[in-house]
Amino acid sequence: MVKYQRVFEPEDQKWFAVLSGDNNPVHLDSVQARRLLFGKPVVHGIHLLMWALDSLLVTTKATCRIESMTASFRKPVYPGDQVTIAHQSSGDNSFNLEVTSVGETKAKFEIELCPTVNVSKEALQVDARVPLLRELESLQDDDYLERKGTLFLHLPQAEYQQLFPNCVRWLEPTQAATLLAISRLVGTECPGLNSILHQIQVSDRSTELGTSVRWRVTEFDERTRRLQISMESSHLSGELVAFVRPETVRQPDSTELGLLVHRNEFSTQHALVVGASRGLGEVVAKLSALGGSRVTATYNLGKDDASRVTKDVEAVGGDIQFLEFDVTKSDPTVLLDDSNLIPTSLYYCCSPKIPMDRTGVFSTRILEELLQYYVVHFIEMVNVLAESNLNRIFYPTTVALNDMPLSMR
């Protein structure tokens, strides 16, 4: 068994997005990704697959094609995590590959290769221009079964060489471009914005030359949100399975929340809401302002979200201002530098991403992260604010106490 290890960096994500044309924010935008299913950016599934191919071709001495391939993507891989790929031969030119990280199997690939023979140089030419990036849209359920289209193949050479040097040397370019087109298809076309790539099953059924992929949705299960997509090209053809991610949860607006509070219910309070640009903190900030409290709120990454909340509250006459503040890096005394900030109530709503390590081995790293958020920085803030006019603290807990991660048991 042969093993390779690496860490995917955010810069790798950008390179792959340019190479593939898959600019889905779940891979690139830490602010948008924090609202999505995984809570932070994840590595493109096809990036993992092509890295697997690239590592497999390290010892290859002749150009080859993919005869058949099955890829199963089980868990997300996050930039910054160490990833291991192990591959072993299951027969002549057949290989089983497994991608693992933080003790979990992230993906499995079964690949059969064959030598490239009797293919002209002209047949191997692919458009070397970077594919145009498109603005993504959120589709409705009724849109999926009618969805079909054609994608032209692209293979930008500088980015391809940077990320997959062994594929450049040994893998037939048209097939590499077809794999990249799959990422663009799922990530930007269908399901598009709210996509999760789950499985690929393709084979080389080459009958004619061509530089495009034709695709159409053959099945959509509204209950499980599962999509099956048929794809055909002269280089690889087969079936894809993807899931439609849940839509981003939007909190009620101030008009709706205003029905829940009396106008002067909190008029004697000056509320400091830490972590108020989304989630529970957003609702707390809105309710406080609608009840007559003067609200100072903080955000870490979500500047646009903070602006949206401010406009929503001010539109109904509420008093709110936002400050940029990272509890893990900022000195809480800066919150009192403004003489007008003398909070009577603290709502501590900041939270890290819920731990996803499922190894079952106790993790001191995760424990330290949770302690920093929920104990160390909280105490630092209380000690500073207690010297002013603070008399009330609202401290929501974490779901990790009720549904404890395996790595904390």
KESE-342107 format. One record per residue (C-alpha): chain; x, y negated, z. Coordinates in Angstrom, 2 decimals. Example, Ala and Ser with C-alpha at 12.3 -4.5 7.8 and 13.67 -1.06 7.14 Angstrom:
! residues 2
{cadena:A	px:12.30	py:4.50	pz:7.80} $
{cadena:A	px:13.67	py:1.06	pz:7.14} $
END
This chain:
! residues 409
{cadena:A	px:0.00	py:0.00	pz:0.00} $
{cadena:A	px:1.29	py:-3.44	pz:-0.99} $
{cadena:A	px:0.41	py:-6.55	pz:1.02} $
{cadena:A	px:0.70	py:-10.27	pz:0.37} $
{cadena:A	px:-0.16	py:-13.18	pz:2.64} $
{cadena:A	px:-0.87	py:-16.86	pz:2.14} $
{cadena:A	px:-2.75	py:-19.87	pz:3.49} $
{cadena:A	px:-5.11	py:-21.75	pz:1.18} $
{cadena:A	px:-4.66	py:-25.50	pz:1.62} $
{cadena:A	px:-7.12	py:-28.29	pz:0.71} $
{cadena:A	px:-4.77	py:-29.26	pz:-2.12} $
{cadena:A	px:-5.16	py:-25.74	pz:-3.57} $
{cadena:A	px:-8.92	py:-26.31	pz:-3.55} $
{cadena:A	px:-8.53	py:-29.47	pz:-5.62} $
{cadena:A	px:-6.25	py:-27.75	pz:-8.14} $
{cadena:A	px:-8.71	py:-24.89	pz:-8.57} $
{cadena:A	px:-11.68	py:-27.24	pz:-8.94} $
{cadena:A	px:-9.90	py:-28.98	pz:-11.82} $
{cadena:A	px:-8.88	py:-25.66	pz:-13.39} $
{cadena:A	px:-12.33	py:-24.07	pz:-13.18} $
{cadena:A	px:-14.63	py:-27.08	pz:-13.34} $
{cadena:A	px:-16.31	py:-25.86	pz:-10.14} $
{cadena:A	px:-16.58	py:-29.06	pz:-8.10} $
{cadena:A	px:-19.21	py:-27.82	pz:-5.65} $
{cadena:A	px:-18.82	py:-29.87	pz:-2.44} $
{cadena:A	px:-18.92	py:-26.73	pz:-0.29} $
{cadena:A	px:-15.32	py:-26.22	pz:-1.43} $
{cadena:A	px:-14.03	py:-29.79	pz:-1.50} $
{cadena:A	px:-15.91	py:-32.23	pz:0.72} $
{cadena:A	px:-15.43	py:-31.77	pz:4.46} $
{cadena:A	px:-18.17	py:-34.29	pz:5.23} $
{cadena:A	px:-20.81	py:-32.68	pz:3.02} $
{cadena:A	px:-19.67	py:-29.15	pz:3.87} $
{cadena:A	px:-20.20	py:-29.71	pz:7.60} $
{cadena:A	px:-23.95	py:-29.94	pz:6.91} $
{cadena:A	px:-23.99	py:-26.73	pz:4.87} $
{cadena:A	px:-24.23	py:-23.08	pz:5.85} $
{cadena:A	px:-20.56	py:-22.55	pz:6.77} $
{cadena:A	px:-19.97	py:-25.87	pz:8.52} $
{cadena:A	px:-16.73	py:-26.67	pz:6.70} $
{cadena:A	px:-15.18	py:-26.16	pz:3.24} $
{cadena:A	px:-14.66	py:-22.62	pz:2.01} $
{cadena:A	px:-12.30	py:-21.20	pz:-0.62} $
{cadena:A	px:-13.82	py:-20.51	pz:-4.08} $
{cadena:A	px:-14.60	py:-16.82	pz:-4.46} $
{cadena:A	px:-13.02	py:-16.75	pz:-7.93} $
{cadena:A	px:-9.92	py:-18.38	pz:-6.46} $
{cadena:A	px:-9.59	py:-15.39	pz:-4.14} $
{cadena:A	px:-10.19	py:-12.99	pz:-7.03} $
{cadena:A	px:-7.61	py:-14.60	pz:-9.30} $
{cadena:A	px:-5.07	py:-14.75	pz:-6.48} $
{cadena:A	px:-5.68	py:-11.01	pz:-6.05} $
{cadena:A	px:-5.07	py:-10.47	pz:-9.76} $
{cadena:A	px:-1.98	py:-12.64	pz:-9.66} $
{cadena:A	px:-0.50	py:-10.62	pz:-6.79} $
{cadena:A	px:-1.39	py:-7.39	pz:-8.57} $
{cadena:A	px:0.50	py:-8.51	pz:-11.69} $
{cadena:A	px:3.74	py:-9.29	pz:-9.82} $
{cadena:A	px:5.33	py:-6.02	pz:-10.98} $
{cadena:A	px:3.63	py:-5.80	pz:-14.39} $
{cadena:A	px:5.88	py:-5.63	pz:-17.44} $
{cadena:A	px:3.33	py:-5.92	pz:-20.27} $
{cadena:A	px:0.29	py:-8.01	pz:-21.16} $
{cadena:A	px:-3.01	py:-6.48	pz:-20.16} $
{cadena:A	px:-6.77	py:-6.84	pz:-20.14} $
{cadena:A	px:-9.38	py:-6.14	pz:-17.50} $
{cadena:A	px:-11.14	py:-2.94	pz:-18.54} $
{cadena:A	px:-13.66	py:-3.13	pz:-15.70} $
{cadena:A	px:-14.01	py:-4.94	pz:-12.41} $
{cadena:A	px:-16.29	py:-5.00	pz:-9.38} $
{cadena:A	px:-15.89	py:-7.84	pz:-6.89} $
{cadena:A	px:-17.76	py:-8.11	pz:-3.60} $
{cadena:A	px:-17.53	py:-11.30	pz:-1.53} $
{cadena:A	px:-18.54	py:-10.59	pz:2.06} $
{cadena:A	px:-17.40	py:-13.45	pz:4.28} $
{cadena:A	px:-16.15	py:-16.99	pz:3.68} $
{cadena:A	px:-12.43	py:-17.78	pz:3.73} $
{cadena:A	px:-11.51	py:-21.18	pz:5.16} $
{cadena:A	px:-8.59	py:-23.37	pz:4.10} $
{cadena:A	px:-5.94	py:-23.27	pz:6.81} $
{cadena:A	px:-6.55	py:-19.62	pz:7.78} $
{cadena:A	px:-3.94	py:-16.99	pz:6.99} $
{cadena:A	px:-5.26	py:-14.53	pz:4.41} $
{cadena:A	px:-3.90	py:-11.06	pz:3.64} $
{cadena:A	px:-4.47	py:-9.04	pz:0.51} $
{cadena:A	px:-3.71	py:-5.32	pz:0.39} $
{cadena:A	px:-3.85	py:-3.31	pz:-2.80} $
{cadena:A	px:-3.29	py:0.31	pz:-3.64} $
{cadena:A	px:-3.57	py:2.37	pz:-6.79} $
{cadena:A	px:-6.59	py:4.64	pz:-7.14} $
{cadena:A	px:-5.42	py:6.19	pz:-10.40} $
{cadena:A	px:-3.78	py:5.18	pz:-13.67} $
{cadena:A	px:-4.18	py:1.42	pz:-14.00} $
{cadena:A	px:-6.96	py:1.40	pz:-11.37} $
{cadena:A	px:-6.60	py:-0.53	pz:-8.13} $
{cadena:A	px:-8.52	py:-1.20	pz:-4.94} $
{cadena:A	px:-7.86	py:-4.56	pz:-3.29} $
{cadena:A	px:-9.04	py:-5.86	pz:0.09} $
{cadena:A	px:-8.83	py:-9.44	pz:1.34} $
{cadena:A	px:-8.81	py:-9.94	pz:5.12} $
{cadena:A	px:-8.53	py:-12.92	pz:7.45} $
{cadena:A	px:-8.96	py:-13.41	pz:11.23} $
{cadena:A	px:-9.61	py:-9.67	pz:11.58} $
{cadena:A	px:-12.48	py:-9.55	pz:9.06} $
{cadena:A	px:-12.80	py:-8.10	pz:5.59} $
{cadena:A	px:-13.57	py:-11.10	pz:3.39} $
{cadena:A	px:-13.71	py:-9.50	pz:-0.06} $
{cadena:A	px:-13.14	py:-6.22	pz:-1.89} $
{cadena:A	px:-12.17	py:-5.78	pz:-5.53} $
{cadena:A	px:-11.99	py:-2.71	pz:-7.76} $
{cadena:A	px:-10.04	py:-3.44	pz:-10.92} $
{cadena:A	px:-9.11	py:-1.28	pz:-13.90} $
{cadena:A	px:-6.54	py:-2.70	pz:-16.33} $
{cadena:A	px:-5.57	py:-1.63	pz:-19.82} $
{cadena:A	px:-2.79	py:-2.69	pz:-22.21} $
{cadena:A	px:-3.51	py:-5.47	pz:-24.70} $
{cadena:A	px:-3.21	py:-4.15	pz:-28.25} $
{cadena:A	px:-3.93	py:-5.46	pz:-31.74} $
{cadena:A	px:-5.13	py:-8.92	pz:-30.69} $
{cadena:A	px:-3.99	py:-11.82	pz:-32.82} $
{cadena:A	px:-2.51	py:-14.96	pz:-31.30} $
{cadena:A	px:-5.43	py:-16.96	pz:-32.68} $
{cadena:A	px:-7.87	py:-14.76	pz:-30.78} $
{cadena:A	px:-6.11	py:-15.58	pz:-27.52} $
{cadena:A	px:-6.39	py:-19.33	pz:-27.89} $
{cadena:A	px:-8.61	py:-21.12	pz:-25.38} $
{cadena:A	px:-9.46	py:-24.80	pz:-25.02} $
{cadena:A	px:-6.61	py:-26.19	pz:-22.87} $
{cadena:A	px:-8.56	py:-29.28	pz:-21.86} $
{cadena:A	px:-9.86	py:-29.68	pz:-18.33} $
{cadena:A	px:-13.59	py:-28.84	pz:-18.22} $
{cadena:A	px:-15.81	py:-31.84	pz:-17.63} $
{cadena:A	px:-17.07	py:-32.12	pz:-14.06} $
{cadena:A	px:-20.82	py:-32.47	pz:-13.72} $
{cadena:A	px:-23.10	py:-34.00	pz:-11.14} $
{cadena:A	px:-24.77	py:-31.19	pz:-9.27} $
{cadena:A	px:-28.50	py:-30.95	pz:-8.70} $
{cadena:A	px:-30.63	py:-28.99	pz:-6.26} $
{cadena:A	px:-32.95	py:-26.63	pz:-8.14} $
{cadena:A	px:-36.45	py:-25.57	pz:-7.12} $
{cadena:A	px:-37.54	py:-21.93	pz:-6.95} $
{cadena:A	px:-39.62	py:-22.23	pz:-10.11} $
{cadena:A	px:-36.53	py:-23.34	pz:-12.05} $
{cadena:A	px:-34.48	py:-20.18	pz:-11.63} $
{cadena:A	px:-36.25	py:-17.58	pz:-13.76} $
{cadena:A	px:-36.22	py:-19.91	pz:-16.76} $
{cadena:A	px:-32.53	py:-20.71	pz:-16.35} $
{cadena:A	px:-30.10	py:-19.79	pz:-19.12} $
{cadena:A	px:-27.28	py:-21.39	pz:-21.05} $
{cadena:A	px:-23.84	py:-21.23	pz:-22.64} $
{cadena:A	px:-20.49	py:-22.21	pz:-21.17} $
{cadena:A	px:-17.41	py:-22.79	pz:-23.30} $
{cadena:A	px:-14.10	py:-21.41	pz:-22.11} $
{cadena:A	px:-11.36	py:-23.69	pz:-20.80} $
{cadena:A	px:-7.88	py:-22.90	pz:-19.51} $
{cadena:A	px:-5.88	py:-26.04	pz:-18.53} $
{cadena:A	px:-2.28	py:-24.89	pz:-18.69} $
{cadena:A	px:-0.64	py:-27.06	pz:-16.01} $
{cadena:A	px:-3.18	py:-26.11	pz:-13.34} $
{cadena:A	px:-3.21	py:-22.46	pz:-14.45} $
{cadena:A	px:0.58	py:-22.24	pz:-14.22} $
{cadena:A	px:0.56	py:-23.94	pz:-10.82} $
{cadena:A	px:-1.92	py:-21.54	pz:-9.24} $
{cadena:A	px:-1.49	py:-18.21	pz:-11.06} $
{cadena:A	px:1.96	py:-17.85	pz:-12.69} $
{cadena:A	px:1.74	py:-14.07	pz:-13.05} $
{cadena:A	px:-1.67	py:-14.27	pz:-14.69} $
{cadena:A	px:-0.23	py:-16.81	pz:-17.15} $
{cadena:A	px:2.44	py:-14.33	pz:-18.14} $
{cadena:A	px:0.54	py:-11.06	pz:-18.24} $
{cadena:A	px:-3.26	py:-11.47	pz:-18.29} $
{cadena:A	px:-5.07	py:-12.10	pz:-21.54} $
{cadena:A	px:-6.00	py:-15.82	pz:-21.51} $
{cadena:A	px:-9.57	py:-15.37	pz:-22.73} $
{cadena:A	px:-10.37	py:-13.12	pz:-19.80} $
{cadena:A	px:-8.79	py:-15.51	pz:-17.30} $
{cadena:A	px:-10.89	py:-18.32	pz:-18.79} $
{cadena:A	px:-14.01	py:-16.14	pz:-18.54} $
{cadena:A	px:-13.42	py:-15.57	pz:-14.82} $
{cadena:A	px:-13.01	py:-19.32	pz:-14.33} $
{cadena:A	px:-16.25	py:-19.86	pz:-16.23} $
{cadena:A	px:-18.04	py:-17.60	pz:-13.73} $
{cadena:A	px:-17.00	py:-19.94	pz:-10.93} $
{cadena:A	px:-18.28	py:-22.92	pz:-12.93} $
{cadena:A	px:-21.51	py:-21.09	pz:-13.75} $
{cadena:A	px:-22.41	py:-20.15	pz:-10.16} $
{cadena:A	px:-21.01	py:-23.26	pz:-8.51} $
{cadena:A	px:-22.41	py:-25.92	pz:-10.84} $
{cadena:A	px:-25.06	py:-24.41	pz:-13.14} $
{cadena:A	px:-27.01	py:-21.67	pz:-11.39} $
{cadena:A	px:-27.68	py:-21.58	pz:-8.48} $
{cadena:A	px:-25.46	py:-24.67	pz:-8.57} $
{cadena:A	px:-25.34	py:-26.97	pz:-5.55} $
{cadena:A	px:-26.73	py:-24.46	pz:-3.04} $
{cadena:A	px:-24.90	py:-21.37	pz:-4.30} $
{cadena:A	px:-23.15	py:-18.43	pz:-2.67} $
{cadena:A	px:-21.34	py:-16.01	pz:-5.00} $
{cadena:A	px:-21.87	py:-12.47	pz:-3.72} $
{cadena:A	px:-20.93	py:-9.91	pz:-6.37} $
{cadena:A	px:-19.48	py:-9.53	pz:-9.85} $
{cadena:A	px:-19.65	py:-6.38	pz:-11.99} $
{cadena:A	px:-18.15	py:-6.78	pz:-15.46} $
{cadena:A	px:-16.42	py:-4.73	pz:-18.12} $
{cadena:A	px:-14.59	py:-5.33	pz:-21.38} $
{cadena:A	px:-17.16	py:-4.79	pz:-24.11} $
{cadena:A	px:-15.37	py:-6.82	pz:-26.73} $
{cadena:A	px:-17.02	py:-6.53	pz:-30.16} $
{cadena:A	px:-16.26	py:-9.90	pz:-31.72} $
{cadena:A	px:-14.16	py:-12.98	pz:-31.16} $
{cadena:A	px:-15.59	py:-15.95	pz:-29.33} $
{cadena:A	px:-14.84	py:-18.69	pz:-26.83} $
{cadena:A	px:-18.04	py:-18.96	pz:-24.81} $
{cadena:A	px:-20.10	py:-17.19	pz:-22.14} $
{cadena:A	px:-23.84	py:-16.78	pz:-22.59} $
{cadena:A	px:-25.86	py:-16.30	pz:-19.42} $
{cadena:A	px:-29.43	py:-16.00	pz:-18.20} $
{cadena:A	px:-31.19	py:-15.28	pz:-14.92} $
{cadena:A	px:-32.79	py:-11.82	pz:-14.97} $
{cadena:A	px:-34.16	py:-11.65	pz:-11.43} $
{cadena:A	px:-34.89	py:-13.97	pz:-8.51} $
{cadena:A	px:-36.19	py:-12.76	pz:-5.14} $
{cadena:A	px:-37.85	py:-15.68	pz:-3.34} $
{cadena:A	px:-37.82	py:-13.82	pz:-0.03} $
{cadena:A	px:-34.07	py:-13.09	pz:0.13} $
{cadena:A	px:-33.03	py:-15.97	pz:-2.17} $
{cadena:A	px:-31.12	py:-13.47	pz:-4.30} $
{cadena:A	px:-30.33	py:-14.24	pz:-7.95} $
{cadena:A	px:-29.18	py:-11.76	pz:-10.58} $
{cadena:A	px:-27.53	py:-13.25	pz:-13.64} $
{cadena:A	px:-26.64	py:-11.46	pz:-16.86} $
{cadena:A	px:-23.55	py:-12.74	pz:-18.66} $
{cadena:A	px:-22.22	py:-11.84	pz:-22.08} $
{cadena:A	px:-19.03	py:-12.79	pz:-23.86} $
{cadena:A	px:-16.59	py:-11.19	pz:-26.24} $
{cadena:A	px:-14.15	py:-10.81	pz:-23.33} $
{cadena:A	px:-16.12	py:-9.67	pz:-20.26} $
{cadena:A	px:-19.80	py:-8.90	pz:-19.87} $
{cadena:A	px:-21.94	py:-7.72	pz:-16.99} $
{cadena:A	px:-23.98	py:-8.88	pz:-14.00} $
{cadena:A	px:-23.49	py:-11.46	pz:-11.26} $
{cadena:A	px:-25.30	py:-11.63	pz:-7.94} $
{cadena:A	px:-25.57	py:-14.93	pz:-6.08} $
{cadena:A	px:-27.65	py:-16.27	pz:-3.24} $
{cadena:A	px:-29.32	py:-19.66	pz:-2.89} $
{cadena:A	px:-28.13	py:-21.31	pz:0.33} $
{cadena:A	px:-30.68	py:-22.99	pz:2.61} $
{cadena:A	px:-31.17	py:-26.66	pz:1.90} $
{cadena:A	px:-29.41	py:-29.14	pz:4.17} $
{cadena:A	px:-31.51	py:-29.76	pz:7.27} $
{cadena:A	px:-32.73	py:-33.34	pz:7.45} $
{cadena:A	px:-33.83	py:-34.78	pz:10.78} $
{cadena:A	px:-37.19	py:-36.63	pz:11.04} $
{cadena:A	px:-37.06	py:-40.30	pz:10.15} $
{cadena:A	px:-37.75	py:-43.09	pz:12.63} $
{cadena:A	px:-41.31	py:-43.60	pz:11.44} $
{cadena:A	px:-42.16	py:-40.00	pz:12.30} $
{cadena:A	px:-40.22	py:-39.99	pz:15.60} $
{cadena:A	px:-41.82	py:-43.27	pz:16.63} $
{cadena:A	px:-45.02	py:-41.36	pz:17.34} $
{cadena:A	px:-43.27	py:-39.49	pz:20.17} $
{cadena:A	px:-42.13	py:-42.42	pz:22.35} $
{cadena:A	px:-43.58	py:-45.60	pz:23.82} $
{cadena:A	px:-41.98	py:-48.75	pz:22.48} $
{cadena:A	px:-40.44	py:-49.88	pz:25.81} $
{cadena:A	px:-39.98	py:-46.45	pz:27.37} $
{cadena:A	px:-36.17	py:-46.79	pz:27.46} $
{cadena:A	px:-35.90	py:-50.58	pz:27.51} $
{cadena:A	px:-33.78	py:-50.60	pz:30.67} $
{cadena:A	px:-31.13	py:-48.33	pz:29.13} $
{cadena:A	px:-28.00	py:-49.04	pz:27.14} $
{cadena:A	px:-27.35	py:-45.65	pz:25.55} $
{cadena:A	px:-24.00	py:-44.37	pz:24.27} $
{cadena:A	px:-24.65	py:-41.41	pz:21.96} $
{cadena:A	px:-21.47	py:-39.54	pz:21.05} $
{cadena:A	px:-21.86	py:-37.61	pz:17.79} $
{cadena:A	px:-24.98	py:-39.33	pz:16.47} $
{cadena:A	px:-24.63	py:-39.21	pz:12.69} $
{cadena:A	px:-26.46	py:-35.88	pz:12.37} $
{cadena:A	px:-28.17	py:-33.06	pz:14.23} $
{cadena:A	px:-29.31	py:-33.42	pz:17.83} $
{cadena:A	px:-27.29	py:-36.59	pz:18.35} $
{cadena:A	px:-29.06	py:-38.27	pz:15.43} $
{cadena:A	px:-32.47	py:-37.50	pz:16.92} $
{cadena:A	px:-31.39	py:-38.67	pz:20.39} $
{cadena:A	px:-30.07	py:-41.96	pz:18.99} $
{cadena:A	px:-33.27	py:-42.60	pz:17.04} $
{cadena:A	px:-35.58	py:-41.77	pz:19.96} $
{cadena:A	px:-33.57	py:-43.97	pz:22.33} $
{cadena:A	px:-33.66	py:-46.94	pz:19.97} $
{cadena:A	px:-37.35	py:-46.46	pz:19.21} $
{cadena:A	px:-38.05	py:-46.43	pz:22.94} $
{cadena:A	px:-36.44	py:-49.84	pz:23.33} $
{cadena:A	px:-32.93	py:-48.83	pz:24.37} $
{cadena:A	px:-29.93	py:-50.64	pz:23.00} $
{cadena:A	px:-27.94	py:-47.86	pz:21.32} $
{cadena:A	px:-24.23	py:-47.60	pz:20.62} $
{cadena:A	px:-23.58	py:-44.46	pz:18.61} $
{cadena:A	px:-20.40	py:-42.78	pz:17.35} $
{cadena:A	px:-19.45	py:-40.75	pz:14.30} $
{cadena:A	px:-16.27	py:-38.94	pz:13.37} $
{cadena:A	px:-16.45	py:-38.03	pz:9.66} $
{cadena:A	px:-19.96	py:-39.01	pz:8.62} $
{cadena:A	px:-19.63	py:-42.72	pz:7.80} $
{cadena:A	px:-22.33	py:-42.52	pz:5.12} $
{cadena:A	px:-24.60	py:-40.60	pz:7.50} $
{cadena:A	px:-24.07	py:-43.24	pz:10.17} $
{cadena:A	px:-25.04	py:-45.95	pz:7.68} $
{cadena:A	px:-28.17	py:-44.00	pz:6.74} $
{cadena:A	px:-29.22	py:-43.62	pz:10.40} $
{cadena:A	px:-28.57	py:-47.33	pz:11.06} $
{cadena:A	px:-30.77	py:-48.43	pz:8.16} $
{cadena:A	px:-33.52	py:-46.01	pz:9.20} $
{cadena:A	px:-33.59	py:-47.28	pz:12.80} $
{cadena:A	px:-33.32	py:-50.97	pz:11.91} $
{cadena:A	px:-36.14	py:-50.63	pz:9.38} $
{cadena:A	px:-38.58	py:-50.13	pz:12.28} $
{cadena:A	px:-37.01	py:-52.75	pz:14.55} $
{cadena:A	px:-34.60	py:-50.57	pz:16.55} $
{cadena:A	px:-31.25	py:-51.78	pz:17.94} $
{cadena:A	px:-28.31	py:-49.54	pz:17.01} $
{cadena:A	px:-24.65	py:-49.90	pz:16.10} $
{cadena:A	px:-22.15	py:-47.21	pz:15.10} $
{cadena:A	px:-18.46	py:-46.92	pz:16.00} $
{cadena:A	px:-15.96	py:-44.50	pz:14.45} $
{cadena:A	px:-14.67	py:-42.25	pz:17.23} $
{cadena:A	px:-13.00	py:-38.82	pz:17.38} $
{cadena:A	px:-13.27	py:-37.37	pz:20.89} $
{cadena:A	px:-10.25	py:-35.12	pz:20.29} $
{cadena:A	px:-7.91	py:-37.95	pz:19.26} $
{cadena:A	px:-9.32	py:-41.30	pz:20.40} $
{cadena:A	px:-8.84	py:-42.96	pz:23.77} $
{cadena:A	px:-12.30	py:-43.47	pz:25.33} $
{cadena:A	px:-11.20	py:-46.83	pz:26.74} $
{cadena:A	px:-11.48	py:-48.24	pz:23.21} $
{cadena:A	px:-15.24	py:-47.85	pz:23.53} $
{cadena:A	px:-15.21	py:-50.45	pz:26.33} $
{cadena:A	px:-12.98	py:-52.93	pz:24.52} $
{cadena:A	px:-16.17	py:-54.54	pz:23.28} $
{cadena:A	px:-17.45	py:-56.45	pz:26.31} $
{cadena:A	px:-20.99	py:-55.91	pz:25.13} $
{cadena:A	px:-20.66	py:-52.15	pz:25.58} $
{cadena:A	px:-21.67	py:-51.34	pz:29.17} $
{cadena:A	px:-23.66	py:-48.11	pz:28.80} $
{cadena:A	px:-26.04	py:-46.93	pz:31.48} $
{cadena:A	px:-26.63	py:-43.55	pz:29.78} $
{cadena:A	px:-24.24	py:-41.17	pz:28.05} $
{cadena:A	px:-25.54	py:-38.60	pz:25.55} $
{cadena:A	px:-22.65	py:-36.28	pz:24.73} $
{cadena:A	px:-23.72	py:-34.51	pz:21.52} $
{cadena:A	px:-20.42	py:-33.79	pz:19.77} $
{cadena:A	px:-19.59	py:-30.17	pz:19.03} $
{cadena:A	px:-16.99	py:-28.13	pz:17.14} $
{cadena:A	px:-17.88	py:-25.55	pz:14.51} $
{cadena:A	px:-19.25	py:-22.49	pz:16.29} $
{cadena:A	px:-16.42	py:-19.87	pz:16.35} $
{cadena:A	px:-16.67	py:-17.22	pz:13.60} $
{cadena:A	px:-13.86	py:-14.86	pz:14.73} $
{cadena:A	px:-15.44	py:-11.40	pz:14.98} $
{cadena:A	px:-12.36	py:-9.33	pz:15.77} $
{cadena:A	px:-13.57	py:-8.50	pz:19.27} $
{cadena:A	px:-10.18	py:-9.59	pz:20.63} $
{cadena:A	px:-10.25	py:-12.42	pz:23.16} $
{cadena:A	px:-9.00	py:-15.60	pz:21.48} $
{cadena:A	px:-7.12	py:-18.14	pz:23.58} $
{cadena:A	px:-7.11	py:-20.46	pz:20.54} $
{cadena:A	px:-10.91	py:-20.59	pz:20.42} $
{cadena:A	px:-11.14	py:-20.94	pz:24.19} $
{cadena:A	px:-8.75	py:-23.90	pz:24.10} $
{cadena:A	px:-10.74	py:-25.59	pz:21.34} $
{cadena:A	px:-14.00	py:-25.25	pz:23.26} $
{cadena:A	px:-12.40	py:-26.46	pz:26.49} $
{cadena:A	px:-11.07	py:-29.53	pz:24.73} $
{cadena:A	px:-14.51	py:-30.48	pz:23.40} $
{cadena:A	px:-16.74	py:-29.51	pz:26.29} $
{cadena:A	px:-14.50	py:-30.06	pz:29.32} $
{cadena:A	px:-11.29	py:-32.05	pz:28.85} $
{cadena:A	px:-12.51	py:-34.85	pz:26.57} $
{cadena:A	px:-15.90	py:-34.98	pz:28.25} $
{cadena:A	px:-14.29	py:-35.55	pz:31.67} $
{cadena:A	px:-11.96	py:-38.18	pz:30.19} $
{cadena:A	px:-14.94	py:-40.07	pz:28.82} $
{cadena:A	px:-16.98	py:-39.84	pz:32.03} $
{cadena:A	px:-14.04	py:-41.07	pz:34.12} $
{cadena:A	px:-13.73	py:-44.16	pz:31.93} $
{cadena:A	px:-17.46	py:-44.92	pz:31.69} $
{cadena:A	px:-18.05	py:-44.32	pz:35.41} $
{cadena:A	px:-16.13	py:-47.53	pz:36.10} $
{cadena:A	px:-18.78	py:-49.53	pz:34.25} $
{cadena:A	px:-22.52	py:-49.09	pz:34.74} $
{cadena:A	px:-23.03	py:-45.42	pz:33.88} $
{cadena:A	px:-25.76	py:-43.69	pz:35.90} $
{cadena:A	px:-27.12	py:-40.95	pz:33.64} $
{cadena:A	px:-25.54	py:-38.21	pz:31.52} $
{cadena:A	px:-27.26	py:-35.93	pz:29.00} $
{cadena:A	px:-25.04	py:-32.98	pz:28.16} $
{cadena:A	px:-26.50	py:-30.38	pz:25.76} $
{cadena:A	px:-24.93	py:-26.94	pz:25.88} $
{cadena:A	px:-23.57	py:-24.72	pz:23.10} $
{cadena:A	px:-25.37	py:-21.72	pz:21.63} $
{cadena:A	px:-22.13	py:-19.81	pz:22.22} $
{cadena:A	px:-23.20	py:-19.39	pz:25.87} $
{cadena:A	px:-26.34	py:-17.47	pz:24.90} $
{cadena:A	px:-24.88	py:-15.78	pz:21.82} $
{cadena:A	px:-21.29	py:-15.36	pz:22.92} $
{cadena:A	px:-18.74	py:-14.79	pz:20.10} $
{cadena:A	px:-16.97	py:-11.43	pz:20.22} $
{cadena:A	px:-13.63	py:-13.23	pz:20.55} $
{cadena:A	px:-14.75	py:-14.84	pz:23.84} $
{cadena:A	px:-15.94	py:-11.70	pz:25.63} $
END
